[in-house]
Structures are given as C-alpha cells and as structure tokens.
Amino acid sequence: MPTSNAALISRRAASLPGNPFAEADARAAAAVAAGKDIIDLSKGNPDGWPPSFVQDALSHASHNPSLFRYPPFDGLPEYLNAIAGWYSRQHNVTVDPATQLLATSGSSVGITTVIQALVDPGDTVVAVDPYYPQYEGSTVVAGGQFEAIPADPSRGFLPDLDAVDPALWTRAKLLILNYPNNPTGAAATPELYETAMRLAKQYGFIVLNDFAYAGLEFGDVRSLSLLETPGALDVALELGSLSKMYMVAGWRGGFVAGNAEVLSAVKAVHRQTAVLASSVIQQAGAVALESDQSTVKLLAVQYQHRFEVVRDGFTQAGLPVAEAQGGLFAWARVPVRWHGDSAAFVDWLLNTAGVALMPGVCFGQAGEGWVRISLLKHTAELFQAVARADRALRSA
C-alpha cells in the first residue's frame, strides 16, 4: 500500500497559492493562544448587524413553506427583480432580470464562475495591482495566466490603462476591476470606465467589475457602476454583494449582472459547479435592495469617520495612510526599516503591539511595502490600536 496519496493530487490543486486571509486568521489565533491581547484589524468581517427590517425579512422568509424547496437555478424572480430595480434607481441602468442577472451565493462565487466561463488553459486574465487575491487564485484553478498592471499612487491608485503595452491587451481575455477598491480605497472615475470599455471593444476582451463595496463611498464621491458607462452591456459584467452594504457577510448573497451572451455561459457553469443562492437569503436580499438605501448611506458615513481616525492616528504613529474614497480599509506605508518586507512588519507589530494587520504583498507585488488596515472595529478599538502601534514604533 502506498504511504502517501500525493501522486494522486491534481497539479492544479498542488500549484494553488495559499489563502492569505486564512493565514491571517491563523496568525491572530496563534497569538491569542499564546496569551496575547490582540486587536485584529486584518479582517473584513462586519462588526455590527443588519438593519432590523432585513433581519425581520429573513425571519419571515424562514417560515414561508414555498421557500423550503430548491430555488430556481438562476435566482428567485423576486430577488432578480429587486436587483434590476436597484440598478435602475441607484445607477440609472436597465438590466433584464431574465437574461442579464444571476443570483449567486456571494460575490466570491461570481468571481470563480465568471473566470471558469471565460478562461481556457493559457488564456490571460489581467487585474490592477494591488488586487483581491481570489482573482489570481481562481485564474490558477482555471489554468489561465494571471498578469497585473500597477495602480498609480499619484493617480489616486487608479491605473493608466492607455499606458499599458498593447501586446498585453492583445493577449487579454478578461480584465478585472474592483471599485471602490480593496485594499486601497480608490474609487473609479467615469473616464477610467470609458477607457476600459474602449480598449475592451478594440482588443476583444471582457471587463468584470467587482462592485462589492457599492454605496460605501465617502463624502461626495458618487457610487459609480461600470454598467453606467455607455456601451458597457456589450462587453461587461459586474459583481454585486449583500455582504458589505447590509452587514450580512455570513449570509452569502450576491449577483452577477451584465452582457446577456456572456452571462448565459456564466449561468451554464454556475448550474454545474455552484451551490444555488439560498431562497431565504434571496428574499431578505430583495427587501434590502428595494429599501431607500439610507442604512447603506449611514454605514458609509460611519466608515468615513473610522477611516479618518485610522488615517490621522497611524500616520502620526509613522504609518502614512493613503487617502481613500470608500470601502472598508485603509492602505498604509510601512516604516522604511521594513519597506521590502511587509510580512515581517506585520509579524513584528502583532508580536510587539498586539495589532494584527494584512501585509500588502498579499495583494500583489505592488502591495509590497504597504499594509491593509480594516475599519471594521468600533472607534474605541481603533484608537487603542493606534496607541499601541505608536508606542511600539517609538520604542523600536
């Protein structure tokens, strides 16, 4: 009998990069197990609860006998209609619920399914660096080639798409954007999306925008959907998520919207590979999306205040924080001593100050020398984390 099954494991599974969020959880858990008092600012987990009317909708749905059955493959009509209504009211975009929408069990399922539907082995997926790690991981699973173009700090961490080598656009099958951005907090401009649409049509690739942080822009920054761009529905898809807008990350509710022809292929893959979105979550999501979105606006104000606390405090402590326009995170430069090793700085800060962050290198090579700081802690804990970091850096 063989002593190991290693030879039976697929090359695909063996070649996958590690999950940096699982690794961050393990670092924090090990520190807690060692008796340390940890303020964990590495996660994007909500620190509050959904609006009461959304909780009530979920409770009501759980008692509805018609929802005890499997849901339709592409989504409940009530949920799809609510998404279409949300697009119409919030973004002045018309999408057909039957052909241009798909319900998913979270936007992460949408990422994987879109990539599986578009990418054959050897095909090129392009993302903006720094980027959400799943874009690369899902590309590897599909056998694709992952290439990144740098965001420009001098342009508010937006890329200059026109400066990219045309040879890359010629190879590209899919361009993934993510605005408001994780981890930098950058928000898209109409010009960025217009350029992406022009290049997609010129070179023949699809554009996917990960819109998980919709509605969580700061101040006067307008929530901008990629699908608002003229001609976007010819070549674009967009991911949406209930998790961040309504503080229901554990419920796993999301959707894919966009070009009907491409979405037809996405639906075909989804029907074969993915767990259908829960009926009761779809019902509660429909109620949330049909609301006036005032609770989302209040969240955005709260996150902006937290960002200002983090920006001012960590910058004064010696971690300069870049300006952000939305989302759930702050993006900070590590001290010069650790510029080439953000992971080492994260370990040092965890062990010295009891503050857990995410090393920027987890988000791509352009993230090296940076750290991501979560805003999903109450303000008192953020002040405490700043004070701890300040003491540690002053004594370093």
C-alpha positions as CSV (number, residue, x, y, z in Angstrom):
1,M,0.0,0.0,0.0
2,P,1.3,3.5,-0.8
3,T,2.2,5.6,2.3
4,S,1.1,8.8,0.6
5,N,-1.6,9.9,-1.9
6,A,0.5,12.9,-3.1
7,A,0.8,11.4,-6.6
8,L,-3.0,11.3,-6.9
9,I,-3.4,15.0,-6.2
10,S,-4.0,17.2,-9.3
11,R,-1.3,19.6,-10.4
12,R,-3.9,22.3,-10.3
13,A,-4.5,21.8,-6.6
14,A,-0.8,21.4,-5.8
15,S,0.0,24.7,-7.6
16,L,-2.5,26.9,-5.9
17,P,-1.2,29.9,-3.9
18,G,-2.1,30.0,-0.2
19,N,-5.1,31.9,1.0
20,P,-3.7,35.0,2.8
21,F,-6.9,35.5,4.8
22,A,-6.8,32.0,6.2
23,E,-3.1,32.6,7.0
24,A,-4.0,35.9,8.7
25,D,-6.6,34.1,10.8
26,A,-4.0,31.5,11.8
27,R,-1.5,34.2,12.8
28,A,-4.1,36.0,15.0
29,A,-5.3,32.7,16.5
30,A,-1.8,31.6,17.4
31,A,-1.1,35.0,19.1
32,V,-4.4,34.7,21.1
33,A,-3.5,31.1,22.1
34,A,-0.1,32.3,23.3
35,G,-2.0,34.6,25.7
36,K,-1.7,37.9,23.8
37,D,-4.4,40.5,23.8
38,I,-5.0,41.1,20.1
39,I,-6.8,43.9,18.2
40,D,-7.5,42.2,14.9
41,L,-7.6,44.7,12.0
42,S,-6.8,42.1,9.4
43,K,-10.3,41.1,8.5
44,G,-13.2,42.5,6.5
45,N,-15.8,40.9,8.8
46,P,-18.7,43.3,9.7
47,D,-18.6,44.4,13.4
48,G,-22.3,45.3,13.5
49,W,-25.6,43.8,12.5
50,P,-28.0,44.1,9.6
51,P,-30.8,46.6,9.6
52,S,-33.7,45.3,11.7
53,F,-36.1,45.2,8.7
54,V,-33.6,43.0,6.8
55,Q,-33.4,40.6,9.8
56,D,-37.2,40.6,10.0
57,A,-37.4,39.8,6.3
58,L,-35.1,36.8,6.8
59,S,-37.1,35.6,9.8
60,H,-40.3,35.9,7.9
61,A,-38.9,34.0,4.8
62,S,-37.7,31.2,7.0
63,H,-41.3,30.4,7.8
64,N,-42.5,30.5,4.2
65,P,-43.3,26.9,3.1
66,S,-42.8,27.8,-0.6
67,L,-39.1,28.5,0.2
68,F,-38.4,25.1,1.7
69,R,-37.9,23.8,-1.8
70,Y,-34.8,24.3,-4.0
71,P,-34.8,27.8,-5.6
72,P,-34.7,28.3,-9.4
73,F,-31.2,27.8,-10.8
74,D,-30.7,31.5,-11.8
75,G,-32.4,33.1,-8.9
76,L,-35.9,33.8,-7.4
77,P,-37.8,36.2,-9.6
78,E,-38.4,38.5,-6.6
79,Y,-34.7,38.8,-6.0
80,L,-33.7,39.3,-9.7
81,N,-36.4,42.0,-10.0
82,A,-35.2,43.7,-6.9
83,I,-31.6,43.8,-8.3
84,A,-32.9,45.2,-11.5
85,G,-34.9,47.9,-9.6
86,W,-31.8,48.7,-7.5
87,Y,-29.7,49.2,-10.7
88,S,-32.5,51.4,-12.1
89,R,-32.9,53.6,-9.1
90,Q,-29.3,53.9,-7.9
91,H,-27.4,53.8,-11.2
92,N,-30.0,54.6,-14.0
93,V,-29.1,51.3,-15.6
94,T,-31.7,48.9,-17.2
95,V,-31.0,45.2,-16.9
96,D,-33.3,42.4,-17.9
97,P,-33.8,40.1,-14.9
98,A,-34.3,37.0,-17.1
99,T,-31.1,37.4,-19.3
100,Q,-28.8,39.9,-17.6
101,L,-28.8,38.8,-14.0
102,L,-27.7,35.7,-12.0
103,A,-28.2,35.2,-8.2
104,T,-25.1,33.8,-6.5
105,S,-24.1,32.6,-3.1
106,G,-21.9,35.6,-2.5
107,S,-19.7,37.6,-4.9
108,S,-16.8,35.2,-4.5
109,V,-18.9,32.5,-6.3
110,G,-19.4,35.1,-9.0
111,I,-15.6,35.7,-9.4
112,T,-14.9,32.0,-9.7
113,T,-17.8,31.3,-12.1
114,V,-17.1,34.2,-14.4
115,I,-13.4,33.1,-14.7
116,Q,-14.4,29.5,-15.3
117,A,-16.9,30.6,-18.0
118,L,-14.4,32.7,-19.9
119,V,-10.9,31.3,-19.3
120,D,-9.4,28.3,-21.0
121,P,-5.9,27.0,-20.1
122,G,-3.3,29.5,-21.2
123,D,-5.8,32.5,-21.5
124,T,-4.7,35.7,-19.9
125,V,-6.6,37.4,-17.1
126,V,-5.5,41.0,-16.2
127,A,-6.0,42.8,-12.9
128,V,-4.9,46.0,-11.3
129,D,-2.1,45.6,-8.7
130,P,-2.8,45.7,-5.8
131,Y,-5.7,43.3,-6.2
132,Y,-8.1,41.0,-4.3
133,P,-6.2,37.7,-4.1
134,Q,-9.0,35.5,-5.3
135,Y,-8.7,36.9,-8.8
136,E,-5.3,35.2,-9.1
137,G,-6.3,32.0,-7.3
138,S,-9.4,31.5,-9.4
139,T,-7.3,32.1,-12.6
140,V,-4.8,29.5,-11.5
141,V,-7.7,27.0,-10.9
142,A,-8.9,27.6,-14.4
143,G,-5.4,27.1,-15.9
144,G,-5.2,30.7,-17.0
145,Q,-2.2,33.1,-17.0
146,F,-2.6,36.0,-14.5
147,E,-0.9,39.3,-15.2
148,A,-1.1,42.5,-13.3
149,I,-0.8,46.2,-14.2
150,P,0.1,48.6,-11.5
151,A,-2.1,51.2,-9.9
152,D,-0.5,54.6,-9.8
153,P,-0.4,56.2,-6.3
154,S,-0.1,59.6,-8.0
155,R,-3.4,59.0,-9.8
156,G,-5.2,58.1,-6.6
157,F,-4.3,54.4,-7.1
158,L,-6.1,54.2,-10.4
159,P,-4.3,52.6,-13.4
160,D,-3.3,54.4,-16.6
161,L,-4.9,51.8,-19.0
162,D,-3.7,53.7,-22.1
163,A,-0.1,53.4,-20.9
164,V,-0.3,49.5,-20.9
165,D,1.6,47.7,-23.6
166,P,-0.9,46.9,-26.4
167,A,0.6,43.4,-26.5
168,L,-1.0,42.7,-23.1
169,W,-4.4,43.8,-24.3
170,T,-4.0,41.6,-27.4
171,R,-3.4,38.6,-25.1
172,A,-6.2,39.5,-22.6
173,K,-9.4,37.5,-22.3
174,L,-10.6,39.3,-19.2
175,L,-9.8,42.5,-17.3
176,I,-10.9,42.6,-13.7
177,L,-11.5,45.9,-12.0
178,N,-12.6,46.5,-8.4
179,Y,-14.0,49.9,-7.3
180,P,-14.4,51.0,-4.6
181,N,-11.2,49.2,-4.2
182,N,-9.9,46.6,-1.8
183,P,-7.3,47.3,-0.5
184,T,-6.6,50.9,-1.5
185,G,-10.0,52.6,-1.1
186,A,-9.8,54.1,-4.6
187,A,-13.0,55.0,-6.4
188,A,-13.4,54.7,-10.2
189,T,-14.0,57.7,-12.4
190,P,-16.2,57.8,-15.5
191,E,-13.0,58.3,-17.6
192,L,-11.5,55.1,-16.2
193,Y,-14.5,53.0,-17.1
194,E,-14.8,54.7,-20.5
195,T,-11.2,53.8,-21.3
196,A,-11.8,50.2,-20.2
197,M,-14.8,49.9,-22.5
198,R,-12.9,51.4,-25.4
199,L,-10.0,49.1,-25.0
200,A,-12.2,46.0,-24.5
201,K,-14.0,46.7,-27.8
202,Q,-10.8,47.5,-29.6
203,Y,-8.9,44.4,-28.5
204,G,-11.8,42.0,-27.9
205,F,-11.8,41.2,-24.1
206,I,-14.4,41.2,-21.4
207,V,-14.4,43.6,-18.4
208,L,-15.6,42.5,-15.0
209,N,-16.1,45.0,-12.2
210,D,-16.1,43.7,-8.6
211,F,-18.7,46.1,-7.1
212,A,-18.8,44.5,-3.6
213,Y,-18.4,47.9,-1.9
214,A,-21.2,49.7,-3.8
215,G,-22.7,52.5,-1.8
216,L,-19.9,52.7,0.7
217,E,-18.1,55.7,-0.9
218,F,-17.0,58.6,1.3
219,G,-18.3,62.2,1.2
220,D,-19.4,63.5,-2.2
221,V,-17.9,60.6,-4.1
222,R,-20.7,59.1,-6.2
223,S,-21.3,55.4,-6.3
224,L,-20.5,54.5,-9.9
225,S,-21.4,51.3,-11.6
226,L,-19.4,50.1,-14.5
227,L,-22.7,49.3,-16.3
228,E,-23.5,53.1,-16.3
229,T,-20.8,53.5,-19.0
230,P,-22.2,53.8,-22.5
231,G,-21.9,50.5,-24.3
232,A,-20.9,48.6,-21.2
233,L,-23.6,46.0,-21.6
234,D,-21.9,45.0,-24.9
235,V,-18.7,43.7,-23.2
236,A,-19.0,44.0,-19.4
237,L,-20.1,42.1,-16.3
238,E,-20.4,43.4,-12.7
239,L,-20.5,41.6,-9.4
240,G,-22.7,42.7,-6.5
241,S,-22.8,41.7,-2.9
242,L,-25.2,41.9,0.0
243,S,-22.3,41.4,2.5
244,K,-20.9,44.8,2.8
245,M,-23.9,47.0,2.1
246,Y,-26.1,45.3,4.7
247,M,-23.5,43.8,7.1
248,V,-24.5,40.2,6.2
249,A,-21.2,38.6,5.2
250,G,-22.2,35.3,6.7
251,W,-25.4,35.1,4.7
252,R,-23.5,34.7,1.4
253,G,-25.7,36.6,-1.0
254,G,-24.7,38.2,-4.3
255,F,-25.3,38.5,-8.0
256,V,-23.7,38.9,-11.4
257,A,-25.1,41.4,-13.9
258,G,-24.2,42.3,-17.5
259,N,-24.0,41.1,-21.1
260,A,-26.6,38.5,-21.8
261,E,-24.5,36.4,-24.1
262,V,-21.6,36.1,-21.7
263,L,-23.9,35.7,-18.7
264,S,-25.5,32.8,-20.5
265,A,-22.2,31.0,-20.4
266,V,-21.7,32.0,-16.7
267,K,-25.1,30.6,-15.9
268,A,-24.2,27.3,-17.6
269,V,-21.0,27.0,-15.5
270,H,-22.9,28.0,-12.3
271,R,-25.6,25.3,-12.9
272,Q,-22.9,22.6,-13.0
273,T,-20.5,23.8,-10.3
274,A,-22.0,26.1,-7.7
275,V,-24.4,25.9,-4.8
276,L,-27.5,27.9,-5.5
277,A,-28.1,31.0,-3.5
278,S,-30.3,30.3,-0.5
279,S,-34.0,31.1,-1.1
280,V,-34.4,32.8,2.3
281,I,-31.3,34.9,1.7
282,Q,-32.6,36.0,-1.7
283,Q,-35.9,37.0,-0.1
284,A,-34.2,39.1,2.5
285,G,-31.9,40.5,-0.1
286,A,-34.8,41.6,-2.2
287,V,-36.2,43.5,0.8
288,A,-32.8,45.2,1.4
289,L,-32.3,46.2,-2.2
290,E,-35.8,47.6,-2.5
291,S,-35.3,49.8,0.5
292,D,-34.3,53.5,0.2
293,Q,-30.6,52.6,1.0
294,S,-30.5,55.0,3.9
295,T,-28.9,52.4,6.1
296,V,-26.1,52.0,3.5
297,K,-25.5,55.7,3.5
298,L,-25.2,55.7,7.3
299,L,-22.7,52.9,7.1
300,A,-20.6,55.0,4.6
301,V,-20.6,57.9,7.0
302,Q,-19.5,55.7,9.8
303,Y,-16.7,54.1,7.8
304,Q,-15.5,57.5,6.6
305,H,-15.2,58.6,10.3
306,R,-13.3,55.5,11.2
307,F,-11.1,56.0,8.2
308,E,-10.2,59.5,9.4
309,V,-9.4,58.1,12.9
310,V,-7.1,55.5,11.3
311,R,-5.6,57.9,8.8
312,D,-4.7,60.6,11.3
313,G,-3.6,58.2,14.1
314,F,-1.5,55.7,12.1
315,T,0.1,58.5,10.0
316,Q,1.2,60.3,13.2
317,A,2.5,57.0,14.5
318,G,4.7,56.5,11.5
319,L,2.5,54.5,9.1
320,P,1.4,57.1,6.5
321,V,-2.1,56.3,5.3
322,A,-3.1,57.0,1.7
323,E,-6.3,58.9,1.1
324,A,-9.3,56.7,0.4
325,Q,-12.6,57.4,-1.3
326,G,-14.6,54.4,0.0
327,G,-14.7,50.9,1.2
328,L,-13.7,49.2,4.4
329,F,-10.0,49.5,4.5
330,A,-7.0,51.9,4.9
331,W,-3.8,51.4,3.0
332,A,-0.7,52.4,4.8
333,R,3.1,52.6,4.1
334,V,5.3,50.6,6.4
335,P,8.2,52.3,8.0
336,V,11.4,52.5,6.0
337,R,13.1,49.8,8.0
338,W,10.5,47.2,6.6
339,H,9.9,48.6,3.1
340,G,11.0,45.4,1.4
341,D,9.2,43.1,3.8
342,S,5.6,44.0,4.7
343,A,5.0,40.5,6.1
344,A,7.9,40.9,8.6
345,F,6.5,44.2,9.7
346,V,3.0,42.6,10.2
347,D,4.6,39.9,12.4
348,W,6.6,42.4,14.3
349,L,3.6,44.6,15.0
350,L,1.5,41.6,16.1
351,N,4.1,40.3,18.5
352,T,5.2,43.8,19.8
353,A,1.9,45.7,19.9
354,G,-0.8,43.1,19.7
355,V,-2.2,44.7,16.5
356,A,-3.0,42.4,13.5
357,L,-2.9,43.8,10.0
358,M,-2.6,42.3,6.5
359,P,0.8,42.5,4.7
360,G,0.4,44.4,1.4
361,V,2.3,41.8,-0.5
362,C,-0.7,39.5,-0.1
363,F,-2.4,41.8,-2.6
364,G,0.3,41.6,-5.3
365,Q,3.8,42.8,-5.8
366,A,2.8,46.5,-6.0
367,G,1.5,46.0,-2.4
368,E,4.9,45.3,-1.0
369,G,5.9,48.0,1.4
370,W,2.2,48.6,2.4
371,V,-0.2,47.1,4.9
372,R,-4.0,46.9,4.9
373,I,-5.9,48.1,8.0
374,S,-9.5,47.1,8.5
375,L,-12.0,49.7,9.5
376,L,-14.4,47.1,10.9
377,K,-13.8,47.8,14.6
378,H,-15.5,50.2,16.9
379,T,-13.8,53.6,17.1
380,A,-12.5,53.0,20.7
381,E,-10.7,49.9,19.5
382,L,-9.2,51.8,16.5
383,F,-7.9,54.5,18.9
384,Q,-6.4,51.8,21.1
385,A,-4.8,50.1,18.1
386,V,-3.2,53.4,17.1
387,A,-1.9,54.0,20.6
388,R,-0.4,50.5,20.7
389,A,1.3,50.9,17.3
390,D,2.6,54.4,18.2
391,R,4.2,53.1,21.5
392,A,5.8,50.1,19.7
393,L,7.2,52.2,16.8
394,R,8.6,54.9,19.2
395,S,10.5,52.2,21.1
396,A,11.7,50.3,18.0
